[in-house]
């Protein structure tokens, strides 16, 4: 496979060396199904994952409502040489993409379990020729099934090369070309990015940034043999660092330190790659140490503010509990001297009757708190929904207003109705014994 490819990117790695053995162990954005087999001569990887490629807001909800899906299936089939003579050989293969709901998708679902089982069953005693034949047959069958594909080279240092997209069907190519011309998009670059995200997610753990930060690094078109693309990676990482550093949250500051470690790792990798390839490289100069000191200072300041806030909160809570306990003790003490024959006010009895009949209302606040706590403990944060909410609010304010204003009015109407019903029920319980409402006599103000 030729190294003269169209797009390059970088899969982040702090130690500068990817482990091919963990490729496929991904849970973002969905759980990948994979087979990763090592023999004395080769490392074989076959991974499949369903990925949402659309940028429609709240796709997870609208896709079910309108029966439209952007969940394409991606398959990575590759191998790398192993052994002491080739410890840094790249992982070479292809990424195959299949449209949702197509005949190709059905065929892939039927055949993939057998392919994975065949590779997983391979042991060290299996002959090299047999595994190579199986690997070749996988490529042939995937080529006949997929809608389009691209050659991929993933190096140990994280540098990834992606070729131009090859389409299996002329109709798909014409439709894609028509869409690109109408919407003025570079379709090859767009699909190269999606392929890069797929390979990155199945070979990289999101330790120092949230999984939805998928545009921190992307692919860059390469014209000839050049290292200019590496500067764009550096700019992208610095942009993420500067943007996140401004957020006054301790979690973001810790993550920024991790991304800064990624940046320093990539600088060293790019320098070594340029020296090995004998290509000129002029990297932009940034003061990394001062940036790190600034991040640590901000983090220390936020930790101090959080500690002060917690101390004040503990003080307020202690004072509140002390006052409440004192009042309850005083009421309990004074009530012991009260006349046992005293009649409570009517509104007290009416309120007691209302609570007795509608006791479920008293259980609502603790139930809401319990559900909130359980959701925070067991549920995974929906980064996609958060991102879509932000995009809806800032990118399209008219749509945001059209959506939120009716919802707000509906909530206010529901609250008003509940209040009216509760008031009527309270007055009904406070009525006279015959069921009629209490009558009040106006004073005579005549002379």
Secondary structure, 3 states (H helix, E strand, C coil): CCCCCCEEEECCCCCCCCCHHHCCCCCCCCCCEEEEEECCCEEEEEEEEEEECCCCCCHHHHHHHHCCCCEEEEEEEEEEECCHHHCCCCEEEEEEEECCCCHHHHHHHHHHHHHHHHHHCCCCCCCHHHHHHHHHHHHHHHHHHCCEEEEEEECCCCEEEECCCEECCHHHHHHHHHHHHHHCCCHHHHHHHHHHHHHHHHHCCCCCCCCCCCCCCCCEECCCCCCHHHHHHHHHHHHHHHHHHCCCCHHHHHHHHHHHHHHHHHHHHHHHHHHHHCCCCCCCCCCHHHHHHHHHHHHHHHHHHHHHHHHHHHHHHHHHHHHHHHHHHHHHHHHCCCCCCCCCCHHHHHHHHHHHHCCHHHHHHHHHHHHHHHHHHHCCCCHHHHHHHHHHHHHCHHHHHHHHHHHHHHHHHHHHHHHHHHHHHHHHHCCCCCCCCCCCCCCCCCC
